[in-house]
Amino acid sequence: MKLRSLAIPYVGWMAVFVIAPVLIVLGYALTDAAGGLTLANFQKMGEYTAVFSRSFLLAAISTALCLLIGYPAAYLLSREKPRVQRIMLMLIMLPMWMNFLLRTYAWMSILENTGLLNRLLSFLGLPTLNIINTPGAVVIGMVYNFLPFMILPIYSVIVKIDNSLIEAAQDLGAGTASVFRKVIFPLSLPGVLSGITMVFVPAVSTFVISQLLGGGANILLGDLIEMQFLGSAYNPHLGSAIALVMMVIVMLCMWLMNKFGAGEEQAVML
Amino acid sequence: MSKELIRLSQCTMAFDGEVVLNSIDLVINDKEFLTLLGPSGCGKTTTLRIIGGFATPTSGDVFFDGVRINDLPPYKRTVNTVFQKYALFPHLNVFENVAFGLRINRHGGKKLSKAEITQRVMEMLEIVSLKGFENRDVTSLSGGQQQRVAIARALVNRPKVLLLDEPLGALDMRLRKDMQNELKRIHEAMGITFIYVTHDQEEALAMSDTVVVMDGGVIQQIGTPEAIYNEPVNAFVADFIGESNIVDGIMIADGVVEIFGRRFKCLDGGFAPNEPVDVVIRPEDVDIVDVKDGMLTGTVTNITFKGVHYDVIVDFKGFKWLIQTTDFCPVNSYIGIKIDPDGIHIMKKSAYSGMFGDYSSYSAEYDEIGDADYEPEEPDIEEAPYEA
């Protein structure tokens, strides 16, 4: 009972800074500039279907790429000697200690038409590429920034798999491929699920990456929302409605995935 | 029973230069129940892992049916293991855990049909008395039930050898005894070789055809449980297997040994004249008699009721013996003892001489503490002066 009272500060924090803001957002979304109740904000959102689908598509592609790159990395990392593991983990996390904006600006200067990449290509006598201001550039930026969030949860689940389970599978006739398919992969699913969440959620709501690497043509939900609060289109009511719908869709995705991965114990989600 | 199945030839195992197995030679026969017995760190588990394919000896060879298998990976061996903590797959239910090995498409063999798998799994669950549990989550089972799943999972593949790594270690006393009988029954029913690792000497004596006593990465003795108990080769084996009083003696001639300056008849021979030896006398082989009839006389310093018998500690010239008797003798009483010639066993001196077999540090908790990590906690035993 005494220990429970230790949670009071956090409960208070949650109430003031999580629950109350959500209610405020809800209030804005359901009202117009004059303060009257309306659903107009939601109706208006139809105009932005393209932004919605672009956001979810790019986030999904980035998440898939992160999984494709991150899973093997996490698996191979977990097979290394502890010392190597520590060094590699450091290297994976190192970019995260650098400012997020700075990292993204760096990618800008790499991908620009006269940037590092194209200068290297022309130096080698190869045709230059037009990457900056395309959806591809946005995906590159997302994958680069969010990859550690995929690797770390998968790695931490795989590394905890009891070695005797792997030995037991080998003992029962499983070669390396079977051991992976029948034991390691199923047991790593909780890590995969939380990796997907940790990449998809920030990817679907990002606005810096799309602004810096995607140019004006590839705006995402994050940009759209930002414009409603800070931009010329000032309309916090519409912005709130978009934010709310996005939140509901994300929650729905996570819920579906959780259901899909049900039966795996301890799926860490939401 | 006598056909050789597995042979370890001068197997040495070292991790980072530390030798855990020192050039051991071991032959395991077909259909045998063989136990590797020893304290933790003696090399018994390493030996098992070498046979299972989880460790490759640093030097030496392993033969299976006459074929060298040093480099054969575990999944290609016709050996299955019951792991110490069961190592059941938490994401699979009981049925799927047992079916795991059958679902693997072993090279060479053809894939089993669904019906065949079901039939074999159900058969095996019946053997380990787990019928009706097939859809249960393995994490919801008790330790004893998990144990049975682990055994079924290994045996369903019809291995030639079953390896068991301290499989009863996590179970309580009653369950252990039940599982001991169960394992013996399964061993007889399956008609295959069992290699069993334990640090529990009672378990080893109760279950095995052959006991291999190990210490310090070296095999100390190989023999039947009776031979190991009755004819231990050195003080370590004598002390590890059951209780024993181990005293210095001098072999006067064949059949005559001198202990505490007195000559005793014994049945052993083949030692050099006047060779110093270790003499083992089991607590149950000592009879308490009147002082005037005693071969040795001493003072009782402690007596503990054990149910079937009393543990009596007797002080002979400062050396304390454990005697197990059904006669009550009060503390400080002065008694005589008699030992029949077949109760005296003579051993050559070894590196273990003088390390074991004295009950000076005896306390009532001694048995509970067992052999593992024993730290003497000596109670204040009143020392009665010895008078000849």
Interface residues (C-beta under 8 A of the other chain):
Chain A: D162 S164 L165 E167 A168 A169 Q170 D171 L172 G173 A174 G175 S178 K182 V183 P186 L187 E264 E265
Chain B: G52 G53 F54 P73 P74 Y75 V79 N80 T81 F83 Q84 K85 A87 L88 F89 P90 H91 F100 G101 I104 R106 R153 A154 N157
